Amino acid sequence: MTTSTERSTGAGRAKSTAKLLNFPLNCWYVAAWDHEVTAQKPLARRLCDIPVVLYRTKDDGRAVALADACWHRLAPLSQGKLVGDNEIACPYHGLRFNPAGRCTHMPAQETINPSATVPSYPIVERYRFVWIWLGDPDKADPALIPDMHQMDSPDWAGDGKTIHAEANYQLIVDNLMDLTHEEFVHGSSIGQEELSESDFDTEHDDRTVTVTRWMHDIYPPPFWRKNLRDKFPGYDGKVDRWQIVEFQAPSTVRIDVGVAKAGSGAELGERAEGVNGFVMNTITPETGRTAHYFWAFMRNYCLDKQLLTTQTRDGVSNVFGEDEAMLKAQQEAIEANPDHEFYSLNIDMGGMWVRRLVERMLDAEGRPTDLSKARG
């Protein structure tokens, strides 16, 4: 793993085209929360510009993902109904397809055309999510699913939501890799000026990028002051604050965050005198300008307090609402200024490495790296 230390202030700049990245397909994306996929009604979702229908089989409850277009006349299967133990029926002429995508019934004839199939995509359920592989199915290795084990660990509690983001998925990843924006976008909750003043380390390998930032002997912002007092009622002193942002290809960002009483050894791993959370983020492109943004906030303190889970989820949701508005405005500005070039500061180091890794994935698949080339 390569390591570099960058200061968040500085005049060094790199210039690059303000491009919106295309999306690799030989990788795992989240298609839905596990509770969204049912055996009662098909779920339609566009993933990486591919229409997909999701449902559960009634016989064993497993999740299924098929192309959302009937072999016969391309009618959306998601508008059909689930029949029998594990099949879906087309709403137009009643053709039925099994989980492998093979037609099992055609109306008014006994012989079924052997070519009557629709694509079936590999599915894995893990960490409260349904993961889908949209590329070469022979390469669908479950070991490549990003690590989000805090989502279903008994040592962590929390909940999350989905944002339908009106922005290219890479803009969301860029936003998560540089948290100095919190000082300006989230000043009333988690932002503070020490974010821009602190040093950070950047590490990377062929599938991950990690940005680590520590802020010592500071007063916590409102969000963390409240959470610290939930565990230590009445505490009003200074803290050591950390943000450890880990990108996992192609678009998952897991952020280890928290504060501990100043000088209590948090940076050395002694976090008992603090509160620790993980902001879990995984983004699935919908189209080149929209994305499904699945997120959750997980904590390892006050595990039995459902009220705290709900309050924290709603509080983080309000914070992300501010990000959502900014990302939409940025997307619109990029489209309005197609010849503009990005200027990258030192604080963009993590995001720049992420883009390099994604571009390598796209090159390996022989796919264009940016959407303007992809669409000719």
TORDOMAR-294371 format. One record per residue (C-alpha): residue number from 1; residue in one letter; x, y, z. Coordinates in steps of 0.05 Angstrom, whole numbers, plus 5000, padded with zeros to 4 digits. Example, Ala and Ser with C-alpha at 12.3 -4.5 7.8 and 13.67 -1.06 7.14 Angstrom:
<nodes>
<node resi="1" resn="A" xx="5246" yy="4910" zz="5156"/>
<node resi="2" resn="S" xx="5273" yy="4979" zz="5143"/>
</nodes>
This chain:
<nodes>
<node resi="1" resn="M" xx="5000" yy="5000" zz="5000"/>
<node resi="2" resn="T" xx="5027" yy="5068" zz="4980"/>
<node resi="3" resn="T" xx="5024" yy="5124" zz="5032"/>
<node resi="4" resn="S" xx="5029" yy="5200" zz="5023"/>
<node resi="5" resn="T" xx="5018" yy="5257" zz="5071"/>
<node resi="6" resn="E" xx="4984" yy="5319" zz="5046"/>
<node resi="7" resn="R" xx="4966" yy="5384" zz="5081"/>
<node resi="8" resn="S" xx="4895" yy="5407" zz="5070"/>
<node resi="9" resn="T" xx="4917" yy="5477" zz="5056"/>
<node resi="10" resn="G" xx="4965" yy="5494" zz="5001"/>
<node resi="11" resn="A" xx="4971" yy="5523" zz="4932"/>
<node resi="12" resn="G" xx="4989" yy="5460" zz="4893"/>
<node resi="13" resn="R" xx="4939" yy="5448" zz="4837"/>
<node resi="14" resn="A" xx="4927" yy="5397" zz="4783"/>
<node resi="15" resn="K" xx="4881" yy="5409" zz="4724"/>
<node resi="16" resn="S" xx="4836" yy="5356" zz="4693"/>
<node resi="17" resn="T" xx="4775" yy="5354" zz="4648"/>
<node resi="18" resn="A" xx="4710" yy="5362" zz="4687"/>
<node resi="19" resn="K" xx="4685" yy="5295" zz="4663"/>
<node resi="20" resn="L" xx="4630" yy="5251" zz="4690"/>
<node resi="21" resn="L" xx="4656" yy="5180" zz="4697"/>
<node resi="22" resn="N" xx="4625" yy="5121" zz="4662"/>
<node resi="23" resn="F" xx="4611" yy="5061" zz="4706"/>
<node resi="24" resn="P" xx="4647" yy="4994" zz="4706"/>
<node resi="25" resn="L" xx="4603" yy="4932" zz="4704"/>
<node resi="26" resn="N" xx="4649" yy="4876" zz="4728"/>
<node resi="27" resn="C" xx="4637" yy="4892" zz="4801"/>
<node resi="28" resn="W" xx="4584" yy="4889" zz="4854"/>
<node resi="29" resn="Y" xx="4533" yy="4944" zz="4865"/>
<node resi="30" resn="V" xx="4475" yy="4948" zz="4914"/>
<node resi="31" resn="A" xx="4409" yy="4938" zz="4878"/>
<node resi="32" resn="A" xx="4364" yy="4948" zz="4938"/>
<node resi="33" resn="W" xx="4357" yy="4942" zz="5013"/>
<node resi="34" resn="D" xx="4339" yy="4869" zz="5029"/>
<node resi="35" resn="H" xx="4270" yy="4889" zz="5055"/>
<node resi="36" resn="E" xx="4253" yy="4924" zz="4989"/>
<node resi="37" resn="V" xx="4254" yy="4858" zz="4951"/>
<node resi="38" resn="T" xx="4192" yy="4817" zz="4965"/>
<node resi="39" resn="A" xx="4153" yy="4756" zz="4941"/>
<node resi="40" resn="Q" xx="4090" yy="4797" zz="4934"/>
<node resi="41" resn="K" xx="4107" yy="4849" zz="4882"/>
<node resi="42" resn="P" xx="4163" yy="4859" zz="4831"/>
<node resi="43" resn="L" xx="4210" yy="4918" zz="4841"/>
<node resi="44" resn="A" xx="4234" yy="4958" zz="4781"/>
<node resi="45" resn="R" xx="4301" yy="4992" zz="4784"/>
<node resi="46" resn="R" xx="4349" yy="5021" zz="4733"/>
<node resi="47" resn="L" xx="4421" yy="5003" zz="4751"/>
<node resi="48" resn="C" xx="4480" yy="5028" zz="4709"/>
<node resi="49" resn="D" xx="4429" yy="5047" zz="4655"/>
<node resi="50" resn="I" xx="4403" yy="4976" zz="4654"/>
<node resi="51" resn="P" xx="4329" yy="4964" zz="4671"/>
<node resi="52" resn="V" xx="4324" yy="4907" zz="4722"/>
<node resi="53" resn="V" xx="4266" yy="4873" zz="4757"/>
<node resi="54" resn="L" xx="4277" yy="4844" zz="4827"/>
<node resi="55" resn="Y" xx="4234" yy="4796" zz="4866"/>
<node resi="56" resn="R" xx="4237" yy="4739" zz="4917"/>
<node resi="57" resn="T" xx="4219" yy="4667" zz="4904"/>
<node resi="58" resn="K" xx="4162" yy="4640" zz="4948"/>
<node resi="59" resn="D" xx="4192" yy="4571" zz="4957"/>
<node resi="60" resn="D" xx="4259" yy="4591" zz="4987"/>
<node resi="61" resn="G" xx="4257" yy="4667" zz="4993"/>
<node resi="62" resn="R" xx="4319" yy="4681" zz="4951"/>
<node resi="63" resn="A" xx="4326" yy="4745" zz="4913"/>
<node resi="64" resn="V" xx="4324" yy="4744" zz="4837"/>
<node resi="65" resn="A" xx="4345" yy="4797" zz="4786"/>
<node resi="66" resn="L" xx="4324" yy="4793" zz="4713"/>
<node resi="67" resn="A" xx="4327" yy="4842" zz="4655"/>
<node resi="68" resn="D" xx="4263" yy="4882" zz="4658"/>
<node resi="69" resn="A" xx="4242" yy="4868" zz="4587"/>
<node resi="70" resn="C" xx="4203" yy="4807" zz="4562"/>
<node resi="71" resn="W" xx="4235" yy="4766" zz="4506"/>
<node resi="72" resn="H" xx="4172" yy="4771" zz="4464"/>
<node resi="73" resn="R" xx="4157" yy="4846" zz="4456"/>
<node resi="74" resn="L" xx="4201" yy="4878" zz="4510"/>
<node resi="75" resn="A" xx="4143" yy="4894" zz="4556"/>
<node resi="76" resn="P" xx="4169" yy="4910" zz="4627"/>
<node resi="77" resn="L" xx="4166" yy="4847" zz="4669"/>
<node resi="78" resn="S" xx="4163" yy="4891" zz="4731"/>
<node resi="79" resn="Q" xx="4092" yy="4910" zz="4711"/>
<node resi="80" resn="G" xx="4073" yy="4836" zz="4712"/>
<node resi="81" resn="K" xx="4058" yy="4791" zz="4771"/>
<node resi="82" resn="L" xx="4093" yy="4736" zz="4810"/>
<node resi="83" resn="V" xx="4063" yy="4667" zz="4797"/>
<node resi="84" resn="G" xx="4075" yy="4598" zz="4827"/>
<node resi="85" resn="D" xx="4135" yy="4589" zz="4873"/>
<node resi="86" resn="N" xx="4188" yy="4627" zz="4834"/>
<node resi="87" resn="E" xx="4165" yy="4655" zz="4768"/>
<node resi="88" resn="I" xx="4146" yy="4722" zz="4739"/>
<node resi="89" resn="A" xx="4093" yy="4732" zz="4686"/>
<node resi="90" resn="C" xx="4095" yy="4784" zz="4631"/>
<node resi="91" resn="P" xx="4038" yy="4835" zz="4636"/>
<node resi="92" resn="Y" xx="4028" yy="4837" zz="4561"/>
<node resi="93" resn="H" xx="4018" yy="4765" zz="4537"/>
<node resi="94" resn="G" xx="4030" yy="4722" zz="4599"/>
<node resi="95" resn="L" xx="4097" yy="4691" zz="4583"/>
<node resi="96" resn="R" xx="4129" yy="4664" zz="4647"/>
<node resi="97" resn="F" xx="4202" yy="4665" zz="4665"/>
<node resi="98" resn="N" xx="4239" yy="4627" zz="4720"/>
<node resi="99" resn="P" xx="4297" yy="4654" zz="4763"/>
<node resi="100" resn="A" xx="4347" yy="4632" zz="4710"/>
<node resi="101" resn="G" xx="4311" yy="4677" zz="4660"/>
<node resi="102" resn="R" xx="4285" yy="4618" zz="4619"/>
<node resi="103" resn="C" xx="4213" yy="4620" zz="4592"/>
<node resi="104" resn="T" xx="4171" yy="4564" zz="4622"/>
<node resi="105" resn="H" xx="4103" yy="4580" zz="4592"/>
<node resi="106" resn="M" xx="4078" yy="4611" zz="4527"/>
<node resi="107" resn="P" xx="4003" yy="4625" zz="4516"/>
<node resi="108" resn="A" xx="3966" yy="4585" zz="4465"/>
<node resi="109" resn="Q" xx="4023" yy="4537" zz="4448"/>
<node resi="110" resn="E" xx="4057" yy="4477" zz="4479"/>
<node resi="111" resn="T" xx="4125" yy="4484" zz="4447"/>
<node resi="112" resn="I" xx="4170" yy="4536" zz="4479"/>
<node resi="113" resn="N" xx="4221" yy="4570" zz="4434"/>
<node resi="114" resn="P" xx="4290" yy="4551" zz="4462"/>
<node resi="115" resn="S" xx="4315" yy="4622" zz="4452"/>
<node resi="116" resn="A" xx="4261" yy="4650" zz="4497"/>
<node resi="117" resn="T" xx="4305" yy="4675" zz="4554"/>
<node resi="118" resn="V" xx="4320" yy="4741" zz="4588"/>
<node resi="119" resn="P" xx="4386" yy="4757" zz="4623"/>
<node resi="120" resn="S" xx="4390" yy="4735" zz="4696"/>
<node resi="121" resn="Y" xx="4441" yy="4772" zz="4739"/>
<node resi="122" resn="P" xx="4482" yy="4743" zz="4797"/>
<node resi="123" resn="I" xx="4455" yy="4764" zz="4865"/>
<node resi="124" resn="V" xx="4485" yy="4760" zz="4935"/>
<node resi="125" resn="E" xx="4451" yy="4783" zz="4999"/>
<node resi="126" resn="R" xx="4499" yy="4811" zz="5050"/>
<node resi="127" resn="Y" xx="4500" yy="4868" zz="5101"/>
<node resi="128" resn="R" xx="4425" yy="4881" zz="5095"/>
<node resi="129" resn="F" xx="4433" yy="4895" zz="5020"/>
<node resi="130" resn="V" xx="4419" yy="4858" zz="4956"/>
<node resi="131" resn="W" xx="4482" yy="4862" zz="4913"/>
<node resi="132" resn="I" xx="4481" yy="4852" zz="4838"/>
<node resi="133" resn="W" xx="4534" yy="4838" zz="4785"/>
<node resi="134" resn="L" xx="4516" yy="4868" zz="4718"/>
<node resi="135" resn="G" xx="4579" yy="4848" zz="4679"/>
<node resi="136" resn="D" xx="4609" yy="4782" zz="4658"/>
<node resi="137" resn="P" xx="4574" yy="4731" zz="4704"/>
<node resi="138" resn="D" xx="4634" yy="4684" zz="4702"/>
<node resi="139" resn="K" xx="4673" yy="4738" zz="4740"/>
<node resi="140" resn="A" xx="4621" yy="4748" zz="4795"/>
<node resi="141" resn="D" xx="4664" yy="4731" zz="4855"/>
<node resi="142" resn="P" xx="4628" yy="4744" zz="4922"/>
<node resi="143" resn="A" xx="4695" yy="4757" zz="4954"/>
<node resi="144" resn="L" xx="4697" yy="4823" zz="4916"/>
<node resi="145" resn="I" xx="4636" yy="4851" zz="4953"/>
<node resi="146" resn="P" xx="4659" yy="4912" zz="4993"/>
<node resi="147" resn="D" xx="4665" yy="4902" zz="5068"/>
<node resi="148" resn="M" xx="4607" yy="4933" zz="5105"/>
<node resi="149" resn="H" xx="4603" yy="4885" zz="5164"/>
<node resi="150" resn="Q" xx="4582" yy="4938" zz="5214"/>
<node resi="151" resn="M" xx="4514" yy="4938" zz="5179"/>
<node resi="152" resn="D" xx="4492" yy="4872" zz="5210"/>
<node resi="153" resn="S" xx="4541" yy="4862" zz="5268"/>
<node resi="154" resn="P" xx="4512" yy="4854" zz="5338"/>
<node resi="155" resn="D" xx="4567" yy="4902" zz="5362"/>
<node resi="156" resn="W" xx="4537" yy="4959" zz="5322"/>
<node resi="157" resn="A" xx="4468" yy="4992" zz="5319"/>
<node resi="158" resn="G" xx="4439" yy="5040" zz="5268"/>
<node resi="159" resn="D" xx="4396" yy="5051" zz="5208"/>
<node resi="160" resn="G" xx="4397" yy="5087" zz="5142"/>
<node resi="161" resn="K" xx="4358" yy="5110" zz="5080"/>
<node resi="162" resn="T" xx="4364" yy="5116" zz="5005"/>
<node resi="163" resn="I" xx="4374" yy="5181" zz="4968"/>
<node resi="164" resn="H" xx="4356" yy="5187" zz="4895"/>
<node resi="165" resn="A" xx="4413" yy="5234" zz="4877"/>
<node resi="166" resn="E" xx="4408" yy="5278" zz="4816"/>
<node resi="167" resn="A" xx="4483" yy="5274" zz="4803"/>
<node resi="168" resn="N" xx="4534" yy="5228" zz="4771"/>
<node resi="169" resn="Y" xx="4555" yy="5174" zz="4820"/>
<node resi="170" resn="Q" xx="4628" yy="5197" zz="4819"/>
<node resi="171" resn="L" xx="4610" yy="5267" zz="4844"/>
<node resi="172" resn="I" xx="4580" yy="5234" zz="4906"/>
<node resi="173" resn="V" xx="4644" yy="5193" zz="4917"/>
<node resi="174" resn="D" xx="4686" yy="5256" zz="4907"/>
<node resi="175" resn="N" xx="4644" yy="5291" zz="4960"/>
<node resi="176" resn="L" xx="4655" yy="5234" zz="5010"/>
<node resi="177" resn="M" xx="4730" yy="5230" zz="4999"/>
<node resi="178" resn="D" xx="4741" yy="5302" zz="5018"/>
<node resi="179" resn="L" xx="4705" yy="5319" zz="5083"/>
<node resi="180" resn="T" xx="4734" yy="5390" zz="5090"/>
<node resi="181" resn="H" xx="4669" yy="5412" zz="5055"/>
<node resi="182" resn="E" xx="4635" yy="5399" zz="5122"/>
<node resi="183" resn="E" xx="4662" yy="5466" zz="5147"/>
<node resi="184" resn="F" xx="4622" yy="5503" zz="5094"/>
<node resi="185" resn="V" xx="4563" yy="5459" zz="5076"/>
<node resi="186" resn="H" xx="4548" yy="5430" zz="5145"/>
<node resi="187" resn="G" xx="4570" yy="5486" zz="5192"/>
<node resi="188" resn="S" xx="4510" yy="5479" zz="5238"/>
<node resi="189" resn="S" xx="4519" yy="5405" zz="5252"/>
<node resi="190" resn="I" xx="4586" yy="5370" zz="5238"/>
<node resi="191" resn="G" xx="4629" yy="5424" zz="5207"/>
<node resi="192" resn="Q" xx="4684" yy="5463" zz="5240"/>
<node resi="193" resn="E" xx="4745" yy="5503" zz="5216"/>
<node resi="194" resn="E" xx="4794" yy="5453" zz="5245"/>
<node resi="195" resn="L" xx="4777" yy="5407" zz="5186"/>
<node resi="196" resn="S" xx="4812" yy="5451" zz="5136"/>
<node resi="197" resn="E" xx="4870" yy="5465" zz="5183"/>
<node resi="198" resn="S" xx="4888" yy="5393" zz="5198"/>
<node resi="199" resn="D" xx="4937" yy="5347" zz="5162"/>
<node resi="200" resn="F" xx="4915" yy="5282" zz="5130"/>
<node resi="201" resn="D" xx="4947" yy="5218" zz="5104"/>
<node resi="202" resn="T" xx="4927" yy="5184" zz="5038"/>
<node resi="203" resn="E" xx="4939" yy="5110" zz="5026"/>
<node resi="204" resn="H" xx="4919" yy="5069" zz="4965"/>
<node resi="205" resn="D" xx="4925" yy="5001" zz="4932"/>
<node resi="206" resn="D" xx="4892" yy="4971" zz="4870"/>
<node resi="207" resn="R" xx="4822" yy="4970" zz="4900"/>
<node resi="208" resn="T" xx="4820" yy="5018" zz="4960"/>
<node resi="209" resn="V" xx="4838" yy="5089" zz="4979"/>
<node resi="210" resn="T" xx="4840" yy="5112" zz="5051"/>
<node resi="211" resn="V" xx="4844" yy="5184" zz="5076"/>
<node resi="212" resn="T" xx="4858" yy="5193" zz="5151"/>
<node resi="213" resn="R" xx="4850" yy="5258" zz="5189"/>
<node resi="214" resn="W" xx="4859" yy="5272" zz="5264"/>
<node resi="215" resn="M" xx="4842" yy="5336" zz="5300"/>
<node resi="216" resn="H" xx="4868" yy="5341" zz="5371"/>
<node resi="217" resn="D" xx="4846" yy="5381" zz="5432"/>
<node resi="218" resn="I" xx="4787" yy="5416" zz="5399"/>
<node resi="219" resn="Y" xx="4715" yy="5430" zz="5419"/>
<node resi="220" resn="P" xx="4666" yy="5383" zz="5384"/>
<node resi="221" resn="P" xx="4614" yy="5409" zz="5335"/>
<node resi="222" resn="P" xx="4540" yy="5404" zz="5354"/>
<node resi="223" resn="F" xx="4527" yy="5334" zz="5327"/>
<node resi="224" resn="W" xx="4586" yy="5302" zz="5364"/>
<node resi="225" resn="R" xx="4574" yy="5342" zz="5428"/>
<node resi="226" resn="K" xx="4504" yy="5313" zz="5432"/>
<node resi="227" resn="N" xx="4528" yy="5242" zz="5418"/>
<node resi="228" resn="L" xx="4584" yy="5247" zz="5469"/>
<node resi="229" resn="R" xx="4535" yy="5271" zz="5522"/>
<node resi="230" resn="D" xx="4489" yy="5212" zz="5506"/>
<node resi="231" resn="K" xx="4545" yy="5168" zz="5532"/>
<node resi="232" resn="F" xx="4577" yy="5216" zz="5582"/>
<node resi="233" resn="P" xx="4521" yy="5261" zz="5608"/>
<node resi="234" resn="G" xx="4543" yy="5332" zz="5623"/>
<node resi="235" resn="Y" xx="4612" yy="5327" zz="5590"/>
<node resi="236" resn="D" xx="4632" yy="5394" zz="5561"/>
<node resi="237" resn="G" xx="4707" yy="5389" zz="5551"/>
<node resi="238" resn="K" xx="4752" yy="5385" zz="5491"/>
<node resi="239" resn="V" xx="4760" yy="5323" zz="5447"/>
<node resi="240" resn="D" xx="4804" yy="5289" zz="5397"/>
<node resi="241" resn="R" xx="4764" yy="5278" zz="5332"/>
<node resi="242" resn="W" xx="4778" yy="5230" zz="5275"/>
<node resi="243" resn="Q" xx="4755" yy="5216" zz="5204"/>
<node resi="244" resn="I" xx="4781" yy="5154" zz="5169"/>
<node resi="245" resn="V" xx="4751" yy="5151" zz="5099"/>
<node resi="246" resn="E" xx="4758" yy="5084" zz="5062"/>
<node resi="247" resn="F" xx="4738" yy="5077" zz="4990"/>
<node resi="248" resn="Q" xx="4726" yy="5006" zz="4963"/>
<node resi="249" resn="A" xx="4717" yy="4996" zz="4889"/>
<node resi="250" resn="P" xx="4674" yy="5012" zz="4852"/>
<node resi="251" resn="S" xx="4634" yy="5061" zz="4895"/>
<node resi="252" resn="T" xx="4630" yy="5043" zz="4968"/>
<node resi="253" resn="V" xx="4657" yy="5091" zz="5021"/>
<node resi="254" resn="R" xx="4660" yy="5070" zz="5093"/>
<node resi="255" resn="I" xx="4677" yy="5127" zz="5142"/>
<node resi="256" resn="D" xx="4702" yy="5113" zz="5212"/>
<node resi="257" resn="V" xx="4684" yy="5176" zz="5252"/>
<node resi="258" resn="G" xx="4681" yy="5198" zz="5324"/>
<node resi="259" resn="V" xx="4706" yy="5239" zz="5382"/>
<node resi="260" resn="A" xx="4738" yy="5220" zz="5449"/>
<node resi="261" resn="K" xx="4758" yy="5260" zz="5509"/>
<node resi="262" resn="A" xx="4821" yy="5298" zz="5492"/>
<node resi="263" resn="G" xx="4885" yy="5260" zz="5509"/>
<node resi="264" resn="S" xx="4849" yy="5194" zz="5525"/>
<node resi="265" resn="G" xx="4889" yy="5155" zz="5473"/>
<node resi="266" resn="A" xx="4838" yy="5149" zz="5416"/>
<node resi="267" resn="E" xx="4891" yy="5153" zz="5362"/>
<node resi="268" resn="L" xx="4927" yy="5095" zz="5395"/>
<node resi="269" resn="G" xx="4863" yy="5053" zz="5393"/>
<node resi="270" resn="E" xx="4836" yy="5069" zz="5463"/>
<node resi="271" resn="R" xx="4766" yy="5094" zz="5445"/>
<node resi="272" resn="A" xx="4728" yy="5076" zz="5509"/>
<node resi="273" resn="E" xx="4727" yy="5149" zz="5529"/>
<node resi="274" resn="G" xx="4692" yy="5169" zz="5466"/>
<node resi="275" resn="V" xx="4636" yy="5154" zz="5416"/>
<node resi="276" resn="N" xx="4650" yy="5119" zz="5350"/>
<node resi="277" resn="G" xx="4607" yy="5114" zz="5289"/>
<node resi="278" resn="F" xx="4613" yy="5088" zz="5218"/>
<node resi="279" resn="V" xx="4580" yy="5126" zz="5161"/>
<node resi="280" resn="M" xx="4565" yy="5072" zz="5110"/>
<node resi="281" resn="N" xx="4557" yy="5095" zz="5038"/>
<node resi="282" resn="T" xx="4548" yy="5055" zz="4975"/>
<node resi="283" resn="I" xx="4527" yy="5087" zz="4910"/>
<node resi="284" resn="T" xx="4498" yy="5053" zz="4849"/>
<node resi="285" resn="P" xx="4493" yy="5091" zz="4784"/>
<node resi="286" resn="E" xx="4423" yy="5096" zz="4756"/>
<node resi="287" resn="T" xx="4441" yy="5137" zz="4694"/>
<node resi="288" resn="G" xx="4499" yy="5181" zz="4677"/>
<node resi="289" resn="R" xx="4468" yy="5238" zz="4716"/>
<node resi="290" resn="T" xx="4430" yy="5202" zz="4771"/>
<node resi="291" resn="A" xx="4446" yy="5151" zz="4825"/>
<node resi="292" resn="H" xx="4417" yy="5108" zz="4880"/>
<node resi="293" resn="Y" xx="4454" yy="5129" zz="4944"/>
<node resi="294" resn="F" xx="4447" yy="5078" zz="5000"/>
<node resi="295" resn="W" xx="4472" yy="5101" zz="5068"/>
<node resi="296" resn="A" xx="4469" yy="5085" zz="5142"/>
<node resi="297" resn="F" xx="4499" yy="5110" zz="5207"/>
<node resi="298" resn="M" xx="4522" yy="5055" zz="5253"/>
<node resi="299" resn="R" xx="4546" yy="5065" zz="5325"/>
<node resi="300" resn="N" xx="4579" yy="5021" zz="5378"/>
<node resi="301" resn="Y" xx="4549" yy="5056" zz="5440"/>
<node resi="302" resn="C" xx="4480" yy="5057" zz="5472"/>
<node resi="303" resn="L" xx="4462" yy="4998" zz="5429"/>
<node resi="304" resn="D" xx="4394" yy="4987" zz="5461"/>
<node resi="305" resn="K" xx="4368" yy="5058" zz="5450"/>
<node resi="306" resn="Q" xx="4321" yy="5055" zz="5390"/>
<node resi="307" resn="L" xx="4303" yy="5129" zz="5401"/>
<node resi="308" resn="L" xx="4376" yy="5147" zz="5391"/>
<node resi="309" resn="T" xx="4378" yy="5104" zz="5328"/>
<node resi="310" resn="T" xx="4319" yy="5142" zz="5299"/>
<node resi="311" resn="Q" xx="4344" yy="5210" zz="5321"/>
<node resi="312" resn="T" xx="4413" yy="5198" zz="5293"/>
<node resi="313" resn="R" xx="4386" yy="5171" zz="5227"/>
<node resi="314" resn="D" xx="4341" yy="5232" zz="5218"/>
<node resi="315" resn="G" xx="4397" yy="5279" zz="5238"/>
<node resi="316" resn="V" xx="4446" yy="5249" zz="5188"/>
<node resi="317" resn="S" xx="4390" yy="5250" zz="5136"/>
<node resi="318" resn="N" xx="4384" yy="5325" zz="5145"/>
<node resi="319" resn="V" xx="4460" yy="5332" zz="5136"/>
<node resi="320" resn="F" xx="4458" yy="5291" zz="5073"/>
<node resi="321" resn="G" xx="4401" yy="5334" zz="5047"/>
<node resi="322" resn="E" xx="4450" yy="5392" zz="5046"/>
<node resi="323" resn="D" xx="4499" yy="5349" zz="5005"/>
<node resi="324" resn="E" xx="4443" yy="5328" zz="4958"/>
<node resi="325" resn="A" xx="4426" yy="5400" zz="4941"/>
<node resi="326" resn="M" xx="4500" yy="5417" zz="4929"/>
<node resi="327" resn="L" xx="4511" yy="5356" zz="4885"/>
<node resi="328" resn="K" xx="4450" yy="5371" zz="4842"/>
<node resi="329" resn="A" xx="4475" yy="5443" zz="4832"/>
<node resi="330" resn="Q" xx="4544" yy="5417" zz="4814"/>
<node resi="331" resn="Q" xx="4515" yy="5368" zz="4764"/>
<node resi="332" resn="E" xx="4475" yy="5423" zz="4731"/>
<node resi="333" resn="A" xx="4536" yy="5469" zz="4728"/>
<node resi="334" resn="I" xx="4579" yy="5415" zz="4695"/>
<node resi="335" resn="E" xx="4526" yy="5403" zz="4642"/>
<node resi="336" resn="A" xx="4520" yy="5478" zz="4630"/>
<node resi="337" resn="N" xx="4596" yy="5486" zz="4623"/>
<node resi="338" resn="P" xx="4618" yy="5425" zz="4582"/>
<node resi="339" resn="D" xx="4687" yy="5454" zz="4565"/>
<node resi="340" resn="H" xx="4706" yy="5473" zz="4636"/>
<node resi="341" resn="E" xx="4764" yy="5438" zz="4670"/>
<node resi="342" resn="F" xx="4769" yy="5417" zz="4743"/>
<node resi="343" resn="Y" xx="4823" yy="5446" zz="4786"/>
<node resi="344" resn="S" xx="4845" yy="5398" zz="4840"/>
<node resi="345" resn="L" xx="4873" yy="5420" zz="4907"/>
<node resi="346" resn="N" xx="4913" yy="5379" zz="4957"/>
<node resi="347" resn="I" xx="4848" yy="5362" zz="4993"/>
<node resi="348" resn="D" xx="4826" yy="5326" zz="4930"/>
<node resi="349" resn="M" xx="4882" yy="5275" zz="4934"/>
<node resi="350" resn="G" xx="4836" yy="5218" zz="4957"/>
<node resi="351" resn="G" xx="4785" yy="5231" zz="4903"/>
<node resi="352" resn="M" xx="4838" yy="5235" zz="4849"/>
<node resi="353" resn="W" xx="4864" yy="5166" zz="4868"/>
<node resi="354" resn="V" xx="4793" yy="5139" zz="4868"/>
<node resi="355" resn="R" xx="4782" yy="5164" zz="4797"/>
<node resi="356" resn="R" xx="4847" yy="5132" zz="4775"/>
<node resi="357" resn="L" xx="4826" yy="5065" zz="4803"/>
<node resi="358" resn="V" xx="4757" yy="5069" zz="4770"/>
<node resi="359" resn="E" xx="4788" yy="5090" zz="4704"/>
<node resi="360" resn="R" xx="4834" yy="5028" zz="4707"/>
<node resi="361" resn="M" xx="4772" yy="4984" zz="4718"/>
<node resi="362" resn="L" xx="4739" yy="5016" zz="4657"/>
<node resi="363" resn="D" xx="4802" yy="5007" zz="4615"/>
<node resi="364" resn="A" xx="4805" yy="4933" zz="4635"/>
<node resi="365" resn="E" xx="4734" yy="4925" zz="4610"/>
<node resi="366" resn="G" xx="4748" yy="4963" zz="4546"/>
<node resi="367" resn="R" xx="4695" yy="5014" zz="4565"/>
<node resi="368" resn="P" xx="4701" yy="5090" zz="4555"/>
<node resi="369" resn="T" xx="4724" yy="5125" zz="4618"/>
<node resi="370" resn="D" xx="4676" yy="5184" zz="4613"/>
<node resi="371" resn="L" xx="4603" yy="5189" zz="4592"/>
<node resi="372" resn="S" xx="4614" yy="5239" zz="4536"/>
<node resi="373" resn="K" xx="4656" yy="5186" zz="4500"/>
<node resi="374" resn="A" xx="4609" yy="5130" zz="4519"/>
<node resi="375" resn="R" xx="4551" yy="5166" zz="4486"/>
<node resi="376" resn="G" xx="4590" yy="5185" zz="4424"/>
</nodes>
